[in-house]
Amino acid sequence: MNLDGAAVRLDSLQGSVVVLNIWATWCEPCRDEIPQLQALHDSLGARGMTMLGVSIDEPGMGSEVSDFARSQGMTYPIWLDPSRDVAAQFLTIGVPETFVIDRAGKIRFRLIGALRRGDTTLVAAIRAALDS
């Protein structure tokens, strides 16, 4: 569900390159990478990339997640996954994890752990997906 409580589906984004970031408010490495993800959203969103944050915070924490996202300057869509269905679907082993999903819905890149400053692999994967 999104922060407004509406049901959402990942397949509704098919046709866009999706950068899916699974995170939690209590995760320090997640907090550290948010400015970089926001910068990618700002710079590549107009080219057809959708940045999507999926919070695995506990049930009932929607308002806390919303407040956190606002305080961090996150302007990209945030979905709530307290039951961790998305995390299970993507076979994550922890947070953060980030996936680049191409326009056809295929995973083209996976980053386990936080995006490190200066690491260009995620940007390269996004650009490759946008150009294909």
C-alpha positions as CSV (number, residue, x, y, z in Angstrom):
1,M,0.0,0.0,0.0
2,N,1.1,3.6,-0.5
3,L,1.4,6.1,2.3
4,D,-2.3,7.1,1.8
5,G,-3.3,3.5,2.4
6,A,-4.3,2.7,-1.2
7,A,-3.4,-0.7,-2.6
8,V,-0.6,-0.6,-5.1
9,R,0.9,-3.1,-7.5
10,L,4.4,-3.2,-9.0
11,D,3.1,-4.4,-12.3
12,S,1.3,-1.0,-12.6
13,L,4.7,0.5,-13.3
14,Q,5.5,-1.8,-16.2
15,G,6.8,0.3,-19.1
16,S,9.0,2.4,-16.8
17,V,12.4,1.6,-15.5
18,V,11.9,1.0,-11.8
19,V,14.6,1.4,-9.2
20,L,13.1,-0.5,-6.2
21,N,14.8,0.3,-2.9
22,I,13.7,-1.8,0.1
23,W,14.5,0.0,3.3
24,A,13.4,0.7,6.9
25,T,13.4,3.8,9.1
26,W,15.5,2.1,11.7
27,C,18.2,1.1,9.2
28,E,21.2,3.4,9.4
29,P,22.7,2.4,6.1
30,C,19.3,3.0,4.5
31,R,19.3,6.6,5.9
32,D,22.8,7.2,4.6
33,E,21.9,6.3,1.0
34,I,18.6,8.3,0.8
35,P,20.3,11.5,-0.5
36,Q,21.9,9.6,-3.4
37,L,18.6,7.9,-4.3
38,Q,16.8,11.2,-4.1
39,A,19.5,12.7,-6.4
40,L,19.0,9.9,-8.9
41,H,15.2,10.4,-8.8
42,D,15.8,14.1,-9.5
43,S,18.2,13.6,-12.3
44,L,16.8,10.5,-14.1
45,G,13.1,10.6,-13.3
46,A,12.3,12.7,-16.4
47,R,14.0,10.1,-18.6
48,G,11.5,7.4,-17.6
49,M,12.9,6.1,-14.4
50,T,10.7,5.6,-11.4
51,M,12.4,5.6,-8.0
52,L,10.3,3.5,-5.5
53,G,11.0,3.1,-1.8
54,V,9.4,0.2,-0.1
55,S,9.5,0.4,3.7
56,I,9.4,-2.8,5.7
57,D,8.7,-1.0,9.0
58,E,6.2,-2.7,11.3
59,P,2.4,-2.6,10.7
60,G,0.8,0.6,11.8
61,M,3.8,2.8,11.3
62,G,2.5,4.5,8.2
63,S,2.5,8.0,9.7
64,E,6.0,7.5,11.1
65,V,7.3,6.4,7.7
66,S,5.6,9.3,6.1
67,D,7.1,11.8,8.7
68,F,10.5,10.2,8.2
69,A,10.3,10.4,4.4
70,R,9.3,14.1,4.6
71,S,12.1,14.9,7.1
72,Q,14.6,13.2,4.7
73,G,13.4,15.1,1.7
74,M,12.2,11.9,-0.1
75,T,9.9,13.1,-2.9
76,Y,9.7,9.7,-4.7
77,P,6.8,7.3,-4.1
78,I,7.0,5.3,-0.8
79,W,5.1,2.1,-0.4
80,L,4.6,0.2,2.9
81,D,5.3,-3.5,3.1
82,P,5.0,-4.4,6.8
83,S,4.2,-8.0,6.0
84,R,7.4,-8.1,3.9
85,D,5.7,-9.6,0.8
86,V,7.8,-7.5,-1.6
87,A,11.0,-8.5,0.3
88,A,9.9,-12.2,0.1
89,Q,9.1,-11.8,-3.6
90,F,12.6,-10.4,-4.3
91,L,14.3,-12.8,-1.9
92,T,16.0,-10.1,0.0
93,I,18.5,-10.9,2.7
94,G,18.3,-7.6,4.6
95,V,18.0,-3.9,4.1
96,P,18.8,-1.9,2.2
97,E,18.6,-3.7,-1.1
98,T,18.0,-2.1,-4.4
99,F,16.9,-3.5,-7.8
100,V,16.8,-2.1,-11.3
101,I,13.8,-3.5,-13.1
102,D,13.5,-2.9,-16.9
103,R,10.5,-1.8,-18.8
104,A,9.4,-5.4,-19.4
105,G,9.5,-6.1,-15.6
106,K,12.8,-8.1,-15.6
107,I,15.4,-7.5,-12.8
108,R,18.5,-6.2,-14.5
109,F,20.6,-5.3,-11.4
110,R,20.7,-6.0,-7.7
111,L,22.6,-4.2,-5.0
112,I,22.8,-5.8,-1.6
113,G,23.6,-3.3,1.0
114,A,23.8,0.5,0.9
115,L,24.8,2.4,-2.2
116,R,28.2,3.8,-1.4
117,R,29.3,7.3,-2.4
118,G,31.2,7.3,-5.7
119,D,29.8,3.9,-6.7
120,T,28.7,4.2,-10.3
121,T,27.3,0.7,-10.8
122,L,23.7,1.6,-10.0
123,V,23.7,4.6,-12.2
124,A,25.2,2.5,-15.1
125,A,22.6,-0.1,-14.6
126,I,19.8,2.5,-14.7
127,R,21.2,4.1,-17.8
128,A,21.6,0.8,-19.5
129,A,17.9,-0.1,-18.7
130,L,16.8,3.3,-19.9
131,D,18.7,3.0,-23.2
132,S,17.5,-0.4,-24.0
